[in-house]
Amino acid sequence: MSTATLTSKGQITIPVAVREALQVAAGDRLEFIQTDSGKFEIVAATRPVTALKGMFGKAKAVVSIEEMNAAIARRGAAAK
């Protein structure tokens, strides 16, 4: 298990083994994603968006682009 210590400025040094596993280097971006259990997952933002496929499970319903646009329009109109 790798560990890191938080500095007073809120910074950590990511251990080498973790950086290698994530395939990240200096200047790469990391995303912190909160899971339902209240824990966080660290994801390298350097991977293509297709790498996210399946991260959240299967969709409950298939929605067309037209249905998405209509829902966005409804929410936008309701916010005014």
N, CA, C and O atoms as a CHARMM CRD file, in Angstrom:
* protein
*
  320
    1    1 MET  N      0.84600  -1.17800   0.00000 PROA 1      0.00000
    2    1 MET  CA     0.00000   0.00000   0.00000 PROA 1      0.00000
    3    1 MET  C      0.88700   1.23600   0.00000 PROA 1      0.00000
    4    1 MET  O      1.84600   1.31900   0.76700 PROA 1      0.00000
    5    2 SER  N      0.57200   2.17400  -0.84300 PROA 2      0.00000
    6    2 SER  CA     1.31000   3.43500  -0.90800 PROA 2      0.00000
    7    2 SER  C      0.59100   4.48700  -0.08800 PROA 2      0.00000
    8    2 SER  O     -0.63900   4.52700  -0.05100 PROA 2      0.00000
    9    3 THR  N      1.36300   5.33800   0.57000 PROA 3      0.00000
   10    3 THR  CA     0.77600   6.43300   1.34900 PROA 3      0.00000
   11    3 THR  C      1.47100   7.74300   1.00000 PROA 3      0.00000
   12    3 THR  O      2.57300   7.75500   0.45300 PROA 3      0.00000
   13    4 ALA  N      0.80800   8.83500   1.32600 PROA 4      0.00000
   14    4 ALA  CA     1.36000  10.16600   1.10800 PROA 4      0.00000
   15    4 ALA  C      0.91800  11.04500   2.26900 PROA 4      0.00000
   16    4 ALA  O     -0.08500  10.75600   2.92200 PROA 4      0.00000
   17    5 THR  N      1.65200  12.10300   2.52700 PROA 5      0.00000
   18    5 THR  CA     1.33600  13.03200   3.61400 PROA 5      0.00000
   19    5 THR  C      0.89900  14.36000   3.01800 PROA 5      0.00000
   20    5 THR  O      1.53300  14.87400   2.09700 PROA 5      0.00000
   21    6 LEU  N     -0.17700  14.90600   3.54000 PROA 6      0.00000
   22    6 LEU  CA    -0.71200  16.18900   3.09800 PROA 6      0.00000
   23    6 LEU  C      0.06800  17.31300   3.75400 PROA 6      0.00000
   24    6 LEU  O      0.25800  17.30900   4.97000 PROA 6      0.00000
   25    7 THR  N      0.52300  18.28200   2.95800 PROA 7      0.00000
   26    7 THR  CA     1.25400  19.42300   3.50500 PROA 7      0.00000
   27    7 THR  C      0.26900  20.48700   3.98900 PROA 7      0.00000
   28    7 THR  O     -0.93400  20.37800   3.75200 PROA 7      0.00000
   29    8 SER  N      0.76800  21.48700   4.64700 PROA 8      0.00000
   30    8 SER  CA    -0.08300  22.57900   5.14100 PROA 8      0.00000
   31    8 SER  C     -0.72000  23.35100   3.99400 PROA 8      0.00000
   32    8 SER  O     -1.72100  24.03900   4.19200 PROA 8      0.00000
   33    9 LYS  N     -0.14800  23.24400   2.78900 PROA 9      0.00000
   34    9 LYS  CA    -0.70700  23.90700   1.60700 PROA 9      0.00000
   35    9 LYS  C     -1.69000  23.00700   0.85700 PROA 9      0.00000
   36    9 LYS  O     -2.17500  23.38000  -0.21100 PROA 9      0.00000
   37   10 GLY  N     -1.98600  21.83200   1.40200 PROA 10     0.00000
   38   10 GLY  CA    -2.93100  20.92500   0.75800 PROA 10     0.00000
   39   10 GLY  C     -2.31800  20.13600  -0.38100 PROA 10     0.00000
   40   10 GLY  O     -3.04200  19.67000  -1.26000 PROA 10     0.00000
   41   11 GLN  N     -1.00600  19.97200  -0.39100 PROA 11     0.00000
   42   11 GLN  CA    -0.32900  19.26400  -1.46800 PROA 11     0.00000
   43   11 GLN  C      0.17100  17.90600  -0.99300 PROA 11     0.00000
   44   11 GLN  O      0.45100  17.71100   0.19000 PROA 11     0.00000
   45   12 ILE  N      0.28000  16.96800  -1.93600 PROA 12     0.00000
   46   12 ILE  CA     0.86800  15.67000  -1.64900 PROA 12     0.00000
   47   12 ILE  C      1.84100  15.31800  -2.76700 PROA 12     0.00000
   48   12 ILE  O      1.74200  15.83900  -3.87800 PROA 12     0.00000
   49   13 THR  N      2.77100  14.44000  -2.46400 PROA 13     0.00000
   50   13 THR  CA     3.63100  13.85900  -3.48600 PROA 13     0.00000
   51   13 THR  C      3.10300  12.46000  -3.73000 PROA 13     0.00000
   52   13 THR  O      3.03300  11.64400  -2.81200 PROA 13     0.00000
   53   14 ILE  N      2.73200  12.18700  -4.96600 PROA 14     0.00000
   54   14 ILE  CA     2.18300  10.87300  -5.30400 PROA 14     0.00000
   55   14 ILE  C      3.34400   9.89200  -5.40600 PROA 14     0.00000
   56   14 ILE  O      4.29900  10.14400  -6.14200 PROA 14     0.00000
   57   15 PRO  N      3.27800   8.78000  -4.68100 PROA 15     0.00000
   58   15 PRO  CA     4.37200   7.81000  -4.70500 PROA 15     0.00000
   59   15 PRO  C      4.66000   7.29900  -6.12100 PROA 15     0.00000
   60   15 PRO  O      3.76400   7.21500  -6.96100 PROA 15     0.00000
   61   16 VAL  N      5.92000   6.96200  -6.36100 PROA 16     0.00000
   62   16 VAL  CA     6.36200   6.50700  -7.68300 PROA 16     0.00000
   63   16 VAL  C      5.51400   5.34700  -8.18700 PROA 16     0.00000
   64   16 VAL  O      5.10900   5.34000  -9.35000 PROA 16     0.00000
   65   17 ALA  N      5.24000   4.37100  -7.33700 PROA 17     0.00000
   66   17 ALA  CA     4.47400   3.19600  -7.76600 PROA 17     0.00000
   67   17 ALA  C      3.08200   3.58400  -8.26400 PROA 17     0.00000
   68   17 ALA  O      2.57400   2.99500  -9.21800 PROA 17     0.00000
   69   18 VAL  N      2.47000   4.57100  -7.62100 PROA 18     0.00000
   70   18 VAL  CA     1.13800   5.03000  -8.02800 PROA 18     0.00000
   71   18 VAL  C      1.22900   5.79000  -9.34300 PROA 18     0.00000
   72   18 VAL  O      0.40100   5.59300 -10.23200 PROA 18     0.00000
   73   19 ARG  N      2.23600   6.66400  -9.47400 PROA 19     0.00000
   74   19 ARG  CA     2.42200   7.40600 -10.73700 PROA 19     0.00000
   75   19 ARG  C      2.64800   6.44800 -11.89400 PROA 19     0.00000
   76   19 ARG  O      2.11000   6.64600 -12.98300 PROA 19     0.00000
   77   20 GLU  N      3.43000   5.42500 -11.66300 PROA 20     0.00000
   78   20 GLU  CA     3.68900   4.44400 -12.72100 PROA 20     0.00000
   79   20 GLU  C      2.42400   3.67400 -13.07800 PROA 20     0.00000
   80   20 GLU  O      2.15200   3.43800 -14.25500 PROA 20     0.00000
   81   21 ALA  N      1.65200   3.28300 -12.07500 PROA 21     0.00000
   82   21 ALA  CA     0.41600   2.54700 -12.33000 PROA 21     0.00000
   83   21 ALA  C     -0.59600   3.40100 -13.10300 PROA 21     0.00000
   84   21 ALA  O     -1.31700   2.89600 -13.96300 PROA 21     0.00000
   85   22 LEU  N     -0.64100   4.70000 -12.78600 PROA 22     0.00000
   86   22 LEU  CA    -1.55000   5.61800 -13.48100 PROA 22     0.00000
   87   22 LEU  C     -0.97900   6.08800 -14.81500 PROA 22     0.00000
   88   22 LEU  O     -1.68600   6.68600 -15.62700 PROA 22     0.00000
   89   23 GLN  N      0.29200   5.81600 -15.03100 PROA 23     0.00000
   90   23 GLN  CA     1.00700   6.25700 -16.23500 PROA 23     0.00000
   91   23 GLN  C      0.93300   7.77500 -16.39600 PROA 23     0.00000
   92   23 GLN  O      0.58200   8.29300 -17.45600 PROA 23     0.00000
   93   24 VAL  N      1.27600   8.47000 -15.30600 PROA 24     0.00000
   94   24 VAL  CA     1.28200   9.92500 -15.32300 PROA 24     0.00000
   95   24 VAL  C      2.68600  10.44300 -15.04500 PROA 24     0.00000
   96   24 VAL  O      3.51600   9.75400 -14.45100 PROA 24     0.00000
   97   25 ALA  N      2.93000  11.66100 -15.48500 PROA 25     0.00000
   98   25 ALA  CA     4.21000  12.31800 -15.27700 PROA 25     0.00000
   99   25 ALA  C      3.95200  13.77400 -14.92000 PROA 25     0.00000
  100   25 ALA  O      2.80400  14.21700 -14.89300 PROA 25     0.00000
  101   26 ALA  N      5.00900  14.51000 -14.64800 PROA 26     0.00000
  102   26 ALA  CA     4.89400  15.92000 -14.28800 PROA 26     0.00000
  103   26 ALA  C      4.08000  16.67500 -15.33000 PROA 26     0.00000
  104   26 ALA  O      4.31800  16.54200 -16.53000 PROA 26     0.00000
  105   27 GLY  N      3.12000  17.46500 -14.86800 PROA 27     0.00000
  106   27 GLY  CA     2.28700  18.26000 -15.76800 PROA 27     0.00000
  107   27 GLY  C      0.98700  17.58800 -16.16600 PROA 27     0.00000
  108   27 GLY  O      0.08700  18.25500 -16.67700 PROA 27     0.00000
  109   28 ASP  N      0.86100  16.26500 -15.94400 PROA 28     0.00000
  110   28 ASP  CA    -0.39000  15.57000 -16.26900 PROA 28     0.00000
  111   28 ASP  C     -1.45900  15.93900 -15.25200 PROA 28     0.00000
  112   28 ASP  O     -1.16200  16.30900 -14.11600 PROA 28     0.00000
  113   29 ARG  N     -2.69700  15.83200 -15.68200 PROA 29     0.00000
  114   29 ARG  CA    -3.82200  16.16100 -14.80400 PROA 29     0.00000
  115   29 ARG  C     -4.42500  14.89200 -14.22400 PROA 29     0.00000
  116   29 ARG  O     -4.46400  13.84800 -14.87600 PROA 29     0.00000
  117   30 LEU  N     -4.89600  14.99900 -12.98600 PROA 30     0.00000
  118   30 LEU  CA    -5.58400  13.90600 -12.31700 PROA 30     0.00000
  119   30 LEU  C     -6.96900  14.37700 -11.91900 PROA 30     0.00000
  120   30 LEU  O     -7.16200  15.53600 -11.55400 PROA 30     0.00000
  121   31 GLU  N     -7.92300  13.47800 -11.99200 PROA 31     0.00000
  122   31 GLU  CA    -9.28500  13.79700 -11.55800 PROA 31     0.00000
  123   31 GLU  C     -9.59700  12.97600 -10.31500 PROA 31     0.00000
  124   31 GLU  O     -9.22200  11.80800 -10.21900 PROA 31     0.00000
  125   32 PHE  N    -10.28400  13.59700  -9.36900 PROA 32     0.00000
  126   32 PHE  CA   -10.70700  12.92600  -8.15100 PROA 32     0.00000
  127   32 PHE  C    -12.21800  12.75200  -8.24600 PROA 32     0.00000
  128   32 PHE  O    -12.96200  13.73300  -8.27500 PROA 32     0.00000
  129   33 ILE  N    -12.66400  11.51100  -8.29500 PROA 33     0.00000
  130   33 ILE  CA   -14.07800  11.21200  -8.48900 PROA 33     0.00000
  131   33 ILE  C    -14.62100  10.58200  -7.22000 PROA 33     0.00000
  132   33 ILE  O    -14.12600   9.54700  -6.77300 PROA 33     0.00000
  133   34 GLN  N    -15.65100  11.21300  -6.63200 PROA 34     0.00000
  134   34 GLN  CA   -16.24500  10.66900  -5.41000 PROA 34     0.00000
  135   34 GLN  C    -17.21000   9.55400  -5.77400 PROA 34     0.00000
  136   34 GLN  O    -18.06100   9.72000  -6.64800 PROA 34     0.00000
  137   35 THR  N    -17.07700   8.42200  -5.10500 PROA 35     0.00000
  138   35 THR  CA   -17.95700   7.28100  -5.34800 PROA 35     0.00000
  139   35 THR  C    -19.15500   7.35600  -4.40900 PROA 35     0.00000
  140   35 THR  O    -19.19600   8.19000  -3.50400 PROA 35     0.00000
  141   36 ASP  N    -20.11500   6.48800  -4.62900 PROA 36     0.00000
  142   36 ASP  CA   -21.31600   6.47300  -3.79400 PROA 36     0.00000
  143   36 ASP  C    -20.99400   6.20600  -2.32400 PROA 36     0.00000
  144   36 ASP  O    -21.70800   6.67100  -1.43500 PROA 36     0.00000
  145   37 SER  N    -19.92600   5.46300  -2.07100 PROA 37     0.00000
  146   37 SER  CA   -19.57600   5.11100  -0.69700 PROA 37     0.00000
  147   37 SER  C    -18.84000   6.23900   0.02800 PROA 37     0.00000
  148   37 SER  O    -18.46900   6.08400   1.19200 PROA 37     0.00000
  149   38 GLY  N    -18.62500   7.37300  -0.65000 PROA 38     0.00000
  150   38 GLY  CA   -17.94700   8.49900  -0.03800 PROA 38     0.00000
  151   38 GLY  C    -16.43800   8.45700  -0.20100 PROA 38     0.00000
  152   38 GLY  O    -15.73900   9.35100   0.27600 PROA 38     0.00000
  153   39 LYS  N    -15.93000   7.43800  -0.86200 PROA 39     0.00000
  154   39 LYS  CA   -14.50500   7.34800  -1.13400 PROA 39     0.00000
  155   39 LYS  C    -14.21500   8.04400  -2.45400 PROA 39     0.00000
  156   39 LYS  O    -15.13500   8.42000  -3.18000 PROA 39     0.00000
  157   40 PHE  N    -12.93600   8.21500  -2.76400 PROA 40     0.00000
  158   40 PHE  CA   -12.54200   8.86100  -4.00200 PROA 40     0.00000
  159   40 PHE  C    -11.70400   7.93100  -4.85400 PROA 40     0.00000
  160   40 PHE  O    -10.91300   7.13800  -4.34300 PROA 40     0.00000
  161   41 GLU  N    -11.88700   8.03900  -6.15700 PROA 41     0.00000
  162   41 GLU  CA   -11.04700   7.34700  -7.11900 PROA 41     0.00000
  163   41 GLU  C    -10.20000   8.40700  -7.81000 PROA 41     0.00000
  164   41 GLU  O    -10.67600   9.50800  -8.08500 PROA 41     0.00000
  165   42 ILE  N     -8.94700   8.07300  -8.08700 PROA 42     0.00000
  166   42 ILE  CA    -8.06400   8.97900  -8.80400 PROA 42     0.00000
  167   42 ILE  C     -7.92300   8.45100 -10.22000 PROA 42     0.00000
  168   42 ILE  O     -7.55200   7.29600 -10.43100 PROA 42     0.00000
  169   43 VAL  N     -8.22000   9.30600 -11.18500 PROA 43     0.00000
  170   43 VAL  CA    -8.17900   8.92100 -12.59000 PROA 43     0.00000
  171   43 VAL  C     -7.26000   9.87800 -13.33400 PROA 43     0.00000
  172   43 VAL  O     -7.36700  11.09600 -13.18700 PROA 43     0.00000
  173   44 ALA  N     -6.36300   9.32600 -14.12600 PROA 44     0.00000
  174   44 ALA  CA    -5.49200  10.16300 -14.94600 PROA 44     0.00000
  175   44 ALA  C     -6.33500  10.78600 -16.04500 PROA 44     0.00000
  176   44 ALA  O     -7.00200  10.07600 -16.79700 PROA 44     0.00000
  177   45 ALA  N     -6.30800  12.10800 -16.14300 PROA 45     0.00000
  178   45 ALA  CA    -7.09400  12.82100 -17.15000 PROA 45     0.00000
  179   45 ALA  C     -6.38000  12.82600 -18.49500 PROA 45     0.00000
  180   45 ALA  O     -6.82100  13.48600 -19.43600 PROA 45     0.00000
  181   46 THR  N     -5.28900  12.09600 -18.58100 PROA 46     0.00000
  182   46 THR  CA    -4.53000  12.04700 -19.83200 PROA 46     0.00000
  183   46 THR  C     -5.02400  10.95300 -20.76300 PROA 46     0.00000
  184   46 THR  O     -4.60200  10.87800 -21.91700 PROA 46     0.00000
  185   47 ARG  N     -5.90600  10.11600 -20.27400 PROA 47     0.00000
  186   47 ARG  CA    -6.42200   9.01700 -21.08900 PROA 47     0.00000
  187   47 ARG  C     -7.55500   9.51400 -21.96900 PROA 47     0.00000
  188   47 ARG  O     -8.20500  10.50700 -21.64200 PROA 47     0.00000
  189   48 PRO  N     -7.79800   8.83500 -23.08100 PROA 48     0.00000
  190   48 PRO  CA    -8.90500   9.25600 -23.94700 PROA 48     0.00000
  191   48 PRO  C    -10.24600   9.02800 -23.25300 PROA 48     0.00000
  192   48 PRO  O    -10.36000   8.19000 -22.35900 PROA 48     0.00000
  193   49 VAL  N    -11.24000   9.77000 -23.66900 PROA 49     0.00000
  194   49 VAL  CA   -12.56000   9.67500 -23.05400 PROA 49     0.00000
  195   49 VAL  C    -13.13600   8.26500 -23.17500 PROA 49     0.00000
  196   49 VAL  O    -13.95000   7.86300 -22.34300 PROA 49     0.00000
  197   50 THR  N    -12.73400   7.52100 -24.17700 PROA 50     0.00000
  198   50 THR  CA   -13.24300   6.15800 -24.34600 PROA 50     0.00000
  199   50 THR  C    -12.80300   5.24900 -23.20100 PROA 50     0.00000
  200   50 THR  O    -13.41500   4.20500 -22.97400 PROA 50     0.00000
  201   51 ALA  N    -11.75200   5.63200 -22.47700 PROA 51     0.00000
  202   51 ALA  CA   -11.29900   4.83700 -21.33800 PROA 51     0.00000
  203   51 ALA  C    -12.29700   4.89100 -20.18400 PROA 51     0.00000
  204   51 ALA  O    -12.24500   4.06100 -19.27600 PROA 51     0.00000
  205   52 LEU  N    -13.20100   5.86500 -20.21800 PROA 52     0.00000
  206   52 LEU  CA   -14.20900   5.99900 -19.16400 PROA 52     0.00000
  207   52 LEU  C    -15.39700   5.06700 -19.36500 PROA 52     0.00000
  208   52 LEU  O    -16.23000   4.92500 -18.47000 PROA 52     0.00000
  209   53 LYS  N    -15.48200   4.43000 -20.53300 PROA 53     0.00000
  210   53 LYS  CA   -16.61200   3.56300 -20.83900 PROA 53     0.00000
  211   53 LYS  C    -16.75700   2.48400 -19.77600 PROA 53     0.00000
  212   53 LYS  O    -15.79800   1.78400 -19.45200 PROA 53     0.00000
  213   54 GLY  N    -17.95500   2.35700 -19.24100 PROA 54     0.00000
  214   54 GLY  CA   -18.24800   1.33700 -18.25300 PROA 54     0.00000
  215   54 GLY  C    -17.93900   1.73700 -16.82300 PROA 54     0.00000
  216   54 GLY  O    -18.22000   0.97200 -15.90000 PROA 54     0.00000
  217   55 MET  N    -17.37100   2.90900 -16.61600 PROA 55     0.00000
  218   55 MET  CA   -16.99400   3.33000 -15.27500 PROA 55     0.00000
  219   55 MET  C    -18.20900   3.43100 -14.35300 PROA 55     0.00000
  220   55 MET  O    -18.10700   3.13900 -13.16200 PROA 55     0.00000
  221   56 PHE  N    -19.33500   3.83600 -14.88600 PROA 56     0.00000
  222   56 PHE  CA   -20.51800   4.06800 -14.06700 PROA 56     0.00000
  223   56 PHE  C    -21.59000   3.00700 -14.26100 PROA 56     0.00000
  224   56 PHE  O    -22.73100   3.20200 -13.84300 PROA 56     0.00000
  225   57 GLY  N    -21.24700   1.89500 -14.88300 PROA 57     0.00000
  226   57 GLY  CA   -22.22500   0.83700 -15.10900 PROA 57     0.00000
  227   57 GLY  C    -23.04500   1.10700 -16.36100 PROA 57     0.00000
  228   57 GLY  O    -22.83400   2.08700 -17.07600 PROA 57     0.00000
  229   58 LYS  N    -23.97500   0.21400 -16.59600 PROA 58     0.00000
  230   58 LYS  CA   -24.81000   0.33500 -17.78800 PROA 58     0.00000
  231   58 LYS  C    -25.86900   1.41200 -17.59700 PROA 58     0.00000
  232   58 LYS  O    -26.36000   1.63600 -16.49100 PROA 58     0.00000
  233   59 ALA  N    -26.20500   2.06700 -18.68700 PROA 59     0.00000
  234   59 ALA  CA   -27.24400   3.09400 -18.64900 PROA 59     0.00000
  235   59 ALA  C    -28.58900   2.45300 -18.34200 PROA 59     0.00000
  236   59 ALA  O    -28.86500   1.34400 -18.79900 PROA 59     0.00000
  237   60 LYS  N    -29.42600   3.13900 -17.57200 PROA 60     0.00000
  238   60 LYS  CA   -30.74100   2.61700 -17.23300 PROA 60     0.00000
  239   60 LYS  C    -31.70700   2.73800 -18.40200 PROA 60     0.00000
  240   60 LYS  O    -32.64000   1.94600 -18.53500 PROA 60     0.00000
  241   61 ALA  N    -31.47600   3.73600 -19.24800 PROA 61     0.00000
  242   61 ALA  CA   -32.34200   3.94900 -20.41300 PROA 61     0.00000
  243   61 ALA  C    -31.50600   4.54900 -21.53300 PROA 61     0.00000
  244   61 ALA  O    -30.56700   5.30500 -21.28400 PROA 61     0.00000
  245   62 VAL  N    -31.85100   4.20800 -22.75700 PROA 62     0.00000
  246   62 VAL  CA   -31.19800   4.78300 -23.91800 PROA 62     0.00000
  247   62 VAL  C    -31.92000   6.07800 -24.26500 PROA 62     0.00000
  248   62 VAL  O    -33.14600   6.09700 -24.36600 PROA 62     0.00000
  249   63 VAL  N    -31.17500   7.14900 -24.44600 PROA 63     0.00000
  250   63 VAL  CA   -31.76000   8.45400 -24.73300 PROA 63     0.00000
  251   63 VAL  C    -31.13100   8.98100 -26.02400 PROA 63     0.00000
  252   63 VAL  O    -29.91400   8.93600 -26.20300 PROA 63     0.00000
  253   64 SER  N    -31.98800   9.47800 -26.91400 PROA 64     0.00000
  254   64 SER  CA   -31.48700  10.01500 -28.17800 PROA 64     0.00000
  255   64 SER  C    -30.95300  11.43800 -27.97200 PROA 64     0.00000
  256   64 SER  O    -31.22500  12.07600 -26.95500 PROA 64     0.00000
  257   65 ILE  N    -30.20400  11.90800 -28.94000 PROA 65     0.00000
  258   65 ILE  CA   -29.68100  13.28400 -28.90200 PROA 65     0.00000
  259   65 ILE  C    -30.84400  14.27300 -28.86100 PROA 65     0.00000
  260   65 ILE  O    -30.78600  15.26700 -28.13800 PROA 65     0.00000
  261   66 GLU  N    -31.88600  14.00900 -29.62500 PROA 66     0.00000
  262   66 GLU  CA   -33.05800  14.89700 -29.64400 PROA 66     0.00000
  263   66 GLU  C    -33.70200  14.97400 -28.25700 PROA 66     0.00000
  264   66 GLU  O    -34.09900  16.05200 -27.81300 PROA 66     0.00000
  265   67 GLU  N    -33.80500  13.81800 -27.57000 PROA 67     0.00000
  266   67 GLU  CA   -34.38400  13.81500 -26.22300 PROA 67     0.00000
  267   67 GLU  C    -33.48800  14.57400 -25.24200 PROA 67     0.00000
  268   67 GLU  O    -33.98100  15.28100 -24.36400 PROA 67     0.00000
  269   68 MET  N    -32.17100  14.42400 -25.39500 PROA 68     0.00000
  270   68 MET  CA   -31.24600  15.16800 -24.54100 PROA 68     0.00000
  271   68 MET  C    -31.39100  16.67000 -24.76300 PROA 68     0.00000
  272   68 MET  O    -31.45300  17.44100 -23.80500 PROA 68     0.00000
  273   69 ASN  N    -31.44400  17.08300 -26.03200 PROA 69     0.00000
  274   69 ASN  CA   -31.59600  18.51100 -26.34400 PROA 69     0.00000
  275   69 ASN  C    -32.89900  19.06300 -25.80100 PROA 69     0.00000
  276   69 ASN  O    -32.93200  20.18600 -25.29800 PROA 69     0.00000
  277   70 ALA  N    -33.97900  18.28700 -25.89400 PROA 70     0.00000
  278   70 ALA  CA   -35.27800  18.72400 -25.37100 PROA 70     0.00000
  279   70 ALA  C    -35.21700  18.88600 -23.85400 PROA 70     0.00000
  280   70 ALA  O    -35.74800  19.85500 -23.31300 PROA 70     0.00000
  281   71 ALA  N    -34.57500  17.94700 -23.17100 PROA 71     0.00000
  282   71 ALA  CA   -34.45900  18.02800 -21.71500 PROA 71     0.00000
  283   71 ALA  C    -33.63300  19.24000 -21.30600 PROA 71     0.00000
  284   71 ALA  O    -33.97400  19.92900 -20.34500 PROA 71     0.00000
  285   72 ILE  N    -32.55000  19.50200 -22.03000 PROA 72     0.00000
  286   72 ILE  CA   -31.72300  20.67400 -21.74200 PROA 72     0.00000
  287   72 ILE  C    -32.52900  21.95400 -21.94800 PROA 72     0.00000
  288   72 ILE  O    -32.45700  22.87000 -21.12900 PROA 72     0.00000
  289   73 ALA  N    -33.29000  22.01900 -23.02900 PROA 73     0.00000
  290   73 ALA  CA   -34.11900  23.19700 -23.32200 PROA 73     0.00000
  291   73 ALA  C    -35.16000  23.40600 -22.22400 PROA 73     0.00000
  292   73 ALA  O    -35.38900  24.53900 -21.80000 PROA 73     0.00000
  293   74 ARG  N    -35.79500  22.32400 -21.75600 PROA 74     0.00000
  294   74 ARG  CA   -36.79900  22.42700 -20.68500 PROA 74     0.00000
  295   74 ARG  C    -36.17500  22.96800 -19.40300 PROA 74     0.00000
  296   74 ARG  O    -36.73200  23.85900 -18.76200 PROA 74     0.00000
  297   75 ARG  N    -35.01700  22.42600 -19.03200 PROA 75     0.00000
  298   75 ARG  CA   -34.35100  22.87900 -17.81600 PROA 75     0.00000
  299   75 ARG  C    -33.89100  24.32600 -17.93100 PROA 75     0.00000
  300   75 ARG  O    -33.97700  25.09400 -16.97300 PROA 75     0.00000
  301   76 GLY  N    -33.40400  24.68800 -19.11100 PROA 76     0.00000
  302   76 GLY  CA   -32.97900  26.06600 -19.34100 PROA 76     0.00000
  303   76 GLY  C    -34.13700  27.03500 -19.22700 PROA 76     0.00000
  304   76 GLY  O    -33.99800  28.10800 -18.63900 PROA 76     0.00000
  305   77 ALA  N    -35.28300  26.66100 -19.78600 PROA 77     0.00000
  306   77 ALA  CA   -36.46800  27.51800 -19.73600 PROA 77     0.00000
  307   77 ALA  C    -36.98500  27.61900 -18.30300 PROA 77     0.00000
  308   77 ALA  O    -37.45000  28.68400 -17.89500 PROA 77     0.00000
  309   78 ALA  N    -36.91300  26.54800 -17.54100 PROA 78     0.00000
  310   78 ALA  CA   -37.40300  26.55200 -16.16300 PROA 78     0.00000
  311   78 ALA  C    -36.50300  27.38000 -15.24800 PROA 78     0.00000
  312   78 ALA  O    -36.96600  27.89800 -14.23100 PROA 78     0.00000
  313   79 ALA  N    -35.21800  27.51000 -15.59800 PROA 79     0.00000
  314   79 ALA  CA   -34.27600  28.25800 -14.77100 PROA 79     0.00000
  315   79 ALA  C    -34.41500  29.76100 -14.91100 PROA 79     0.00000
  316   79 ALA  O    -33.90600  30.50700 -14.07400 PROA 79     0.00000
  317   80 LYS  N    -35.09100  30.21700 -15.94900 PROA 80     0.00000
  318   80 LYS  CA   -35.21800  31.66300 -16.19700 PROA 80     0.00000
  319   80 LYS  C    -36.23100  32.30800 -15.31200 PROA 80     0.00000
  320   80 LYS  O    -36.45000  33.51600 -15.40200 PROA 80     0.00000
